[in-house]
Amino acid sequence: MSLLRFLLPAVAALSLLLPAHAIADPSRPECIAPASPGGGFDLTCKLAQTGLVEGKALSRPMRVTYMPGGVGAVAYNTVVAQRPADGNVITAFSSGSLLNIAQGKFGRYDENAVRWLAAVGTSYGAIAVRSDSPFKTLGDLMAALKKNPGKVVIGSGGTVGSQDWMQTAMLAKAAGISPKQLRYVALEGGGDITTALLGGHIQVGSTDIADSMPQVKAGKMRILAVLADKRLARPGMTSIPTAKEQGYDVVWQVARGFYVGPKVSAQDYAYWKAAFDKLLASRDFARLREERELFPLALTGPQLDAYVKREVARYRQLAREFGLAKR
């Protein structure tokens, strides 16, 4: 018995030193993208899918599951209510998710309903048009909206109050236009915005620079403005003007990351956190992130939790300013 008392603390201490894959290895790793294929959530999941497998954090392939609805609301409610302890699953979120949570759009669940895991990159809002659009600058678009705001059809991910709606609402407000006069078509995400824009169903896409760049590089779309503090120092982006330099002081950063269910075990959460800590520190992942037009943002565990809580509080204040807050 005395030998057992000696060995148990030693075994416990040794377990803390074991690599992440020895703590837990998901048997069916899955990333839920809360939208249709082709948008930012899809991009976020596939970034993790590639990075974690190439980095050998996973011994099995990760599948991506698409769960559109409410720009993240359906996935959030599904994870919390139906899969709260599933340690195999991570779910993508963005700043748009946090904005919807701030407005109570995720139903009875708020920012405390899940365990925030990792932020893996950031992008910026963008105002996009087709390459043959008569709008050559953001000023052209604002002039048309002032003249007849109901004539220009703007596609956004989600309804009034969504992240994409907020981007154009802030621009409209800066131009002296009432956001309530704008004509919106609510779509599910970046992939649907691109499809609608290229198909001529909308004239303007309020979207994300990362979602848009593949079509910009293909010559099918043009960005009127990126909602960043300054021009982005990335190939293909340096020629894209900011809204600020065109006279509209609007900046919108889009964080991208993951959460897990509220009852996921400490062991499974520790595995995922360690895997993302390692991933975010690697040069290979930095390359993958840049290939997907994302910029560095590395937060895990308590750091991400604090970031999320600050952002939700900020978005609640912003929503109140636009008369949208429900909480």
C-alpha positions as CSV (number, residue, x, y, z in Angstrom):
1,M,0.0,0.0,0.0
2,S,2.8,2.4,0.8
3,L,4.3,1.8,-2.7
4,L,0.9,2.6,-4.3
5,R,0.7,5.8,-2.3
6,F,4.2,6.7,-3.6
7,L,3.4,5.8,-7.3
8,L,0.0,7.6,-7.7
9,P,1.3,11.2,-7.3
10,A,4.2,10.4,-9.6
11,V,1.9,9.0,-12.3
12,A,-0.4,12.0,-12.0
13,A,2.6,14.4,-12.4
14,L,3.9,12.5,-15.4
15,S,0.5,12.7,-17.1
16,L,0.8,16.5,-17.1
17,L,4.0,16.3,-19.1
18,L,2.6,14.0,-21.8
19,P,2.1,15.5,-25.3
20,A,-1.4,16.7,-26.3
21,H,-2.2,13.6,-28.4
22,A,-1.7,11.4,-25.3
23,I,-4.3,13.3,-23.4
24,A,-7.1,12.6,-25.9
25,D,-7.5,12.0,-29.6
26,P,-10.9,12.6,-31.1
27,S,-12.3,9.4,-32.6
28,R,-14.5,11.2,-35.1
29,P,-13.1,14.8,-35.4
30,E,-15.6,17.1,-36.9
31,C,-15.8,20.9,-37.6
32,I,-19.2,22.4,-38.0
33,A,-19.4,25.3,-40.4
34,P,-22.7,27.2,-39.6
35,A,-23.5,28.1,-43.2
36,S,-23.5,26.8,-46.7
37,P,-20.2,25.9,-48.4
38,G,-18.0,28.6,-49.8
39,G,-18.1,31.3,-47.1
40,G,-16.1,32.4,-44.1
41,F,-17.2,29.6,-41.8
42,D,-16.3,27.0,-44.5
43,L,-12.9,28.7,-44.9
44,T,-12.4,28.6,-41.1
45,C,-13.2,24.9,-40.8
46,K,-11.0,24.0,-43.7
47,L,-8.1,26.0,-42.3
48,A,-8.3,23.9,-39.1
49,Q,-8.9,20.7,-41.0
50,T,-5.8,21.2,-43.1
51,G,-3.6,22.6,-40.3
52,L,-4.5,20.0,-37.6
53,V,-4.0,17.1,-40.0
54,E,-0.8,18.3,-41.6
55,G,0.5,19.2,-38.1
56,K,-0.3,15.7,-36.9
57,A,-2.5,16.9,-34.1
58,L,-5.1,14.5,-35.4
59,S,-4.6,10.9,-36.2
60,R,-7.8,10.7,-38.1
61,P,-9.2,13.0,-40.9
62,M,-11.5,15.8,-39.8
63,R,-14.8,16.1,-41.6
64,V,-16.6,19.4,-42.2
65,T,-20.3,19.5,-41.6
66,Y,-22.4,22.3,-43.0
67,M,-25.2,23.6,-40.7
68,P,-26.8,26.8,-42.2
69,G,-29.4,28.7,-40.4
70,G,-29.5,32.1,-38.6
71,V,-25.9,32.9,-39.5
72,G,-24.7,30.5,-36.8
73,A,-27.8,30.3,-34.6
74,V,-28.9,26.8,-35.6
75,A,-25.4,25.4,-35.0
76,Y,-25.0,27.2,-31.7
77,N,-28.3,25.9,-30.4
78,T,-27.6,22.4,-31.7
79,V,-24.2,22.2,-30.0
80,V,-25.5,23.6,-26.7
81,A,-28.7,21.6,-26.5
82,Q,-28.0,18.4,-28.4
83,R,-24.2,17.9,-28.4
84,P,-23.0,19.7,-25.3
85,A,-20.5,17.0,-24.2
86,D,-19.3,15.9,-27.7
87,G,-15.5,16.2,-27.5
88,N,-15.1,15.3,-31.2
89,V,-16.7,18.5,-32.4
90,I,-15.4,22.1,-32.8
91,T,-17.7,24.8,-34.3
92,A,-16.6,27.8,-36.3
93,F,-17.6,31.3,-35.2
94,S,-16.8,34.8,-36.4
95,S,-17.3,38.4,-35.1
96,G,-20.7,38.2,-36.8
97,S,-21.7,35.4,-34.5
98,L,-20.8,37.5,-31.5
99,L,-22.8,40.4,-32.9
100,N,-25.8,38.2,-33.2
101,I,-25.3,36.9,-29.7
102,A,-25.2,40.5,-28.4
103,Q,-28.6,41.1,-30.0
104,G,-30.2,37.9,-28.6
105,K,-30.5,36.3,-32.0
106,F,-29.2,33.0,-30.8
107,G,-32.4,32.5,-28.7
108,R,-32.0,31.8,-25.0
109,Y,-28.3,31.1,-25.2
110,D,-25.8,33.9,-24.7
111,E,-22.0,34.2,-24.8
112,N,-21.7,32.1,-21.6
113,A,-23.4,29.0,-23.1
114,V,-20.3,27.5,-24.8
115,R,-16.6,27.0,-24.1
116,W,-14.6,29.4,-26.3
117,L,-11.6,27.5,-27.7
118,A,-9.4,29.3,-30.2
119,A,-9.2,32.3,-32.5
120,V,-7.0,31.5,-35.5
121,G,-7.1,34.5,-37.7
122,T,-8.8,37.8,-38.6
123,S,-10.1,39.5,-41.7
124,Y,-11.9,42.7,-42.5
125,G,-15.2,43.7,-43.9
126,A,-15.4,44.6,-47.5
127,I,-17.9,46.2,-50.0
128,A,-17.8,44.2,-53.2
129,V,-19.3,44.6,-56.7
130,R,-19.1,42.8,-59.9
131,S,-16.1,43.7,-62.1
132,D,-18.5,45.3,-64.6
133,S,-20.4,47.4,-62.1
134,P,-20.9,51.1,-62.8
135,F,-19.8,51.8,-59.2
136,K,-16.1,52.4,-59.5
137,T,-15.5,53.8,-56.0
138,L,-17.2,53.8,-52.6
139,G,-18.1,57.5,-53.3
140,D,-20.0,56.4,-56.5
141,L,-22.0,53.9,-54.4
142,M,-22.8,56.4,-51.6
143,A,-23.9,59.0,-54.2
144,A,-26.3,56.5,-55.7
145,L,-27.6,55.6,-52.3
146,K,-28.2,59.2,-51.4
147,K,-30.1,59.8,-54.7
148,N,-32.3,56.7,-54.4
149,P,-31.4,54.3,-51.5
150,G,-34.1,51.8,-52.4
151,K,-32.8,51.3,-56.0
152,V,-29.5,49.7,-55.1
153,V,-29.9,46.0,-54.0
154,I,-27.4,45.1,-51.3
155,G,-26.8,41.5,-50.3
156,S,-25.7,40.7,-46.8
157,G,-25.2,37.6,-44.7
158,G,-28.2,37.6,-42.3
159,T,-31.0,40.1,-41.8
160,V,-31.1,43.5,-40.2
161,G,-28.6,43.7,-37.4
162,S,-26.2,41.2,-38.8
163,Q,-22.5,41.8,-39.3
164,D,-22.8,42.5,-43.0
165,W,-25.8,44.7,-42.4
166,M,-23.9,46.6,-39.7
167,Q,-21.0,47.3,-42.1
168,T,-23.2,49.1,-44.7
169,A,-25.4,50.7,-41.9
170,M,-22.3,52.3,-40.5
171,L,-21.2,53.5,-43.9
172,A,-24.6,54.9,-44.6
173,K,-24.7,56.7,-41.3
174,A,-21.2,58.2,-42.0
175,A,-22.6,59.4,-45.3
176,G,-25.8,60.9,-43.8
177,I,-28.1,58.2,-45.1
178,S,-30.6,56.4,-42.9
179,P,-29.8,52.7,-42.7
180,K,-33.5,52.0,-42.7
181,Q,-33.8,53.2,-46.2
182,L,-31.3,50.7,-47.6
183,R,-32.6,47.8,-49.6
184,Y,-31.2,44.5,-48.4
185,V,-31.4,40.9,-49.5
186,A,-30.7,38.6,-46.6
187,L,-28.4,35.7,-47.5
188,E,-26.9,32.9,-45.4
189,G,-23.2,33.7,-45.8
190,G,-20.2,34.7,-48.0
191,G,-20.7,31.9,-50.5
192,D,-24.3,32.9,-51.1
193,I,-23.4,36.6,-51.4
194,T,-20.8,35.8,-54.1
195,T,-23.2,33.6,-56.0
196,A,-26.0,36.3,-55.9
197,L,-23.6,39.0,-56.9
198,L,-22.0,37.2,-59.8
199,G,-25.5,36.1,-60.9
200,G,-26.8,39.7,-61.0
201,H,-29.4,39.2,-58.3
202,I,-27.8,41.9,-56.1
203,Q,-25.7,44.9,-57.1
204,V,-23.5,45.2,-54.0
205,G,-22.2,42.6,-51.6
206,S,-21.5,43.5,-48.0
207,T,-19.0,40.8,-47.2
208,D,-15.5,39.9,-46.1
209,I,-12.2,40.5,-47.8
210,A,-11.1,36.9,-47.3
211,D,-14.3,35.5,-48.9
212,S,-13.9,37.9,-51.8
213,M,-10.3,37.6,-52.9
214,P,-10.6,34.4,-55.0
215,Q,-13.2,36.1,-57.2
216,V,-11.2,39.4,-57.2
217,K,-8.1,37.5,-58.4
218,A,-10.2,35.8,-61.1
219,G,-11.3,39.2,-62.4
220,K,-15.0,38.6,-61.6
221,M,-15.4,41.0,-58.6
222,R,-14.0,44.3,-57.5
223,I,-13.7,45.6,-53.9
224,L,-14.8,49.2,-53.5
225,A,-13.5,49.5,-50.0
226,V,-11.9,47.3,-47.3
227,L,-13.0,48.3,-43.7
228,A,-9.5,48.3,-42.2
229,D,-7.4,51.0,-40.6
230,K,-5.0,51.1,-43.5
231,R,-4.4,49.3,-46.8
232,L,-3.6,45.7,-46.3
233,A,0.0,44.7,-47.1
234,R,-0.8,41.5,-48.9
235,P,-0.4,40.6,-52.6
236,G,-3.5,41.6,-54.5
237,M,-4.8,43.8,-51.6
238,T,-2.4,46.8,-51.7
239,S,-4.4,48.5,-54.4
240,I,-7.7,48.1,-52.6
241,P,-8.6,51.5,-50.8
242,T,-9.9,51.6,-47.3
243,A,-13.2,53.3,-46.5
244,K,-11.3,55.7,-44.2
245,E,-9.2,57.1,-47.1
246,Q,-12.3,57.7,-49.1
247,G,-13.8,59.8,-46.3
248,Y,-15.8,57.2,-44.4
249,D,-14.4,56.4,-41.0
250,V,-15.6,52.9,-40.7
251,V,-13.5,49.9,-39.6
252,W,-14.8,46.3,-39.2
253,Q,-12.5,43.5,-38.1
254,V,-13.7,40.0,-38.5
255,A,-12.2,37.5,-36.0
256,R,-12.5,33.8,-36.9
257,G,-12.2,30.9,-34.5
258,F,-13.9,27.9,-32.7
259,Y,-15.9,26.9,-29.7
260,V,-16.9,23.6,-28.1
261,G,-19.9,22.5,-26.2
262,P,-20.5,23.6,-22.6
263,K,-20.1,20.1,-21.1
264,V,-17.0,18.9,-23.1
265,S,-14.7,17.3,-20.6
266,A,-11.6,19.0,-19.2
267,Q,-9.5,16.3,-20.9
268,D,-11.0,16.9,-24.4
269,Y,-10.8,20.6,-24.0
270,A,-7.2,20.4,-22.9
271,Y,-6.4,18.3,-26.0
272,W,-8.0,20.8,-28.4
273,K,-6.4,23.8,-26.7
274,A,-2.9,22.2,-26.7
275,A,-3.4,21.3,-30.4
276,F,-4.4,24.9,-31.3
277,D,-1.6,26.4,-29.2
278,K,0.9,24.3,-31.2
279,L,-0.8,25.0,-34.5
280,L,-0.8,28.8,-34.0
281,A,2.9,28.9,-33.2
282,S,3.9,27.0,-36.4
283,R,5.3,28.6,-39.6
284,D,3.3,26.1,-41.7
285,F,0.1,27.3,-40.2
286,A,1.1,30.9,-40.8
287,R,1.5,30.0,-44.5
288,L,-1.9,28.3,-44.6
289,R,-3.6,31.3,-43.0
290,E,-2.0,33.7,-45.4
291,E,-3.0,31.5,-48.4
292,R,-6.6,32.0,-47.2
293,E,-6.2,35.8,-47.0
294,L,-6.4,35.9,-43.2
295,F,-4.2,37.9,-40.9
296,P,-2.7,36.8,-37.5
297,L,-4.9,36.6,-34.5
298,A,-3.9,33.9,-31.9
299,L,-6.0,33.5,-28.8
300,T,-6.9,30.3,-26.9
301,G,-8.6,29.3,-23.7
302,P,-9.0,32.1,-21.1
303,Q,-7.5,34.7,-23.4
304,L,-10.1,34.0,-26.0
305,D,-12.9,33.9,-23.4
306,A,-12.0,37.3,-22.2
307,Y,-11.8,38.7,-25.8
308,V,-15.2,37.3,-26.6
309,K,-16.8,38.8,-23.5
310,R,-15.3,42.2,-24.3
311,E,-16.4,42.1,-27.9
312,V,-20.0,41.0,-27.0
313,A,-20.3,43.9,-24.6
314,R,-19.0,46.3,-27.3
315,Y,-21.5,45.0,-29.8
316,R,-24.3,45.3,-27.4
317,Q,-23.5,49.0,-27.1
318,L,-23.3,49.3,-30.9
319,A,-26.6,47.5,-31.3
320,R,-28.2,50.0,-28.8
321,E,-27.0,52.9,-30.9
322,F,-28.8,51.4,-33.9
323,G,-31.9,50.5,-31.9
324,L,-31.3,46.7,-32.3
325,A,-30.4,45.4,-28.8
326,K,-32.7,42.9,-27.3
327,R,-30.7,42.0,-24.2
